[in-house]
Structures are given as structure tokens and as C-alpha cells.
């Protein structure tokens, strides 16, 4: 399996418009994890690290320095979560297996491993953080 890109996921249309090159799946700054038993869904929100859109629409805020994205994982059959912190930088890997996908988030303060049947990309949006 070669390098995976956020652009490979369903729902990444806007991402492909605002970044001129495909965006590799690598390090993230984890913001929140929401679990919902409806459709056994896990929604993970995060900022990309060291990656900002280089082709933004005119209406976006000027001078942004953060890019928020997320993944909506549906049909979750297994989840393991360990650790929480006010700063959760971590590496993320998504592996497509036979009939399901695995999401692995691993950092000094957080570990998350889940298996799901579908992943939908959310975002991106941008904002200014001091």
C-alpha cells in the first residue's frame, strides 16, 4: 500500500479545490472525538499540521494559520481509545482492508484505533489561532 492522501477519501471535493496538490495523510492535532450509537458513528475533528490551503476561495478569512478537517467513520465495529490531553498532536494512518478500513491515531498523549465500514472526509475550514 503506497502513501495515502486525504483526497482519496469520499467527501474530499472541497479539499481538492483549495489545495493545489494532494494532501498526504500524516500528522494531525486532534481536536475532538464524538461517538454516536446511531449508525455506530465516530466523528474525529482535527487540524492538519504544517498544511494550509494554497488556493483558498475569496470569502475565506485572510491570514488564517490553522486548517480544520475531520473524518466521519460509519459502521464502526471496534474502537479503542486511551489518553486525553489539551494538546493531542499525533500521527494518523488509514488503511483500507478487505471490506473495512482501519484508523490508527498515535501520539504521546492519545491512542485511538478503530475499524469501520465507511469513512467520509469533512472540511476543510480555516481559522486564525493565536
CORBEL-V780445 format. One record per backbone hydrogen bond with DSSP energy under -0.5 kcal/mol. NH is the residue of the N-H (numbers start at 1). CO is the residue of the C=O. E is the energy in kcal/mol with one decimal. If there is no record, write none. Layout:
nh=NH co=CO e=E
nh=NH co=CO e=E
//
This chain:
nh=6 co=23 e=-2.9
nh=7 co=23 e=-0.5
nh=8 co=5 e=-1.9
nh=9 co=6 e=-1.9
nh=10 co=119 e=-0.7
nh=12 co=9 e=-1.2
nh=16 co=12 e=-2.2
nh=17 co=13 e=-1.0
nh=17 co=14 e=-0.6
nh=18 co=14 e=-2.1
nh=19 co=15 e=-1.7
nh=24 co=22 e=-0.6
nh=25 co=4 e=-2.4
nh=26 co=24 e=-0.7
nh=28 co=90 e=-3.2
nh=29 co=47 e=-2.5
nh=30 co=28 e=-0.6
nh=30 co=88 e=-2.5
nh=31 co=45 e=-3.0
nh=32 co=45 e=-1.5
nh=34 co=43 e=-2.9
nh=36 co=41 e=-2.8
nh=39 co=37 e=-0.6
nh=40 co=37 e=-1.9
nh=41 co=36 e=-2.6
nh=42 co=73 e=-2.4
nh=43 co=34 e=-3.0
nh=44 co=42 e=-0.5
nh=44 co=71 e=-2.7
nh=45 co=32 e=-2.7
nh=45 co=43 e=-0.5
nh=46 co=69 e=-2.5
nh=47 co=29 e=-2.2
nh=48 co=67 e=-2.4
nh=49 co=27 e=-1.5
nh=50 co=48 e=-0.5
nh=54 co=18 e=-0.6
nh=55 co=18 e=-2.6
nh=60 co=57 e=-1.6
nh=64 co=61 e=-0.7
nh=65 co=127 e=-1.7
nh=66 co=127 e=-1.7
nh=68 co=125 e=-2.6
nh=69 co=46 e=-3.5
nh=70 co=122 e=-1.7
nh=71 co=44 e=-2.3
nh=72 co=120 e=-3.1
nh=73 co=42 e=-3.1
nh=73 co=71 e=-0.7
nh=74 co=72 e=-0.7
nh=74 co=118 e=-2.9
nh=75 co=39 e=-2.0
nh=76 co=40 e=-2.9
nh=77 co=115 e=-2.3
nh=78 co=115 e=-1.1
nh=80 co=113 e=-2.6
nh=82 co=111 e=-2.6
nh=90 co=28 e=-2.7
nh=91 co=106 e=-2.6
nh=92 co=26 e=-2.6
nh=93 co=104 e=-2.3
nh=95 co=102 e=-2.6
nh=97 co=95 e=-0.6
nh=97 co=100 e=-3.1
nh=99 co=97 e=-1.1
nh=101 co=116 e=-3.2
nh=102 co=95 e=-3.0
nh=103 co=114 e=-2.6
nh=104 co=93 e=-2.8
nh=105 co=112 e=-3.1
nh=106 co=91 e=-2.5
nh=107 co=110 e=-2.7
nh=111 co=82 e=-2.3
nh=112 co=105 e=-2.8
nh=113 co=80 e=-2.6
nh=114 co=103 e=-2.3
nh=115 co=78 e=-2.1
nh=116 co=101 e=-2.4
nh=117 co=74 e=-1.7
nh=118 co=74 e=-1.8
nh=120 co=72 e=-2.3
nh=121 co=10 e=-3.6
nh=122 co=70 e=-3.1
nh=124 co=68 e=-0.6
nh=125 co=68 e=-2.4
nh=127 co=66 e=-1.7
nh=129 co=127 e=-0.5
//
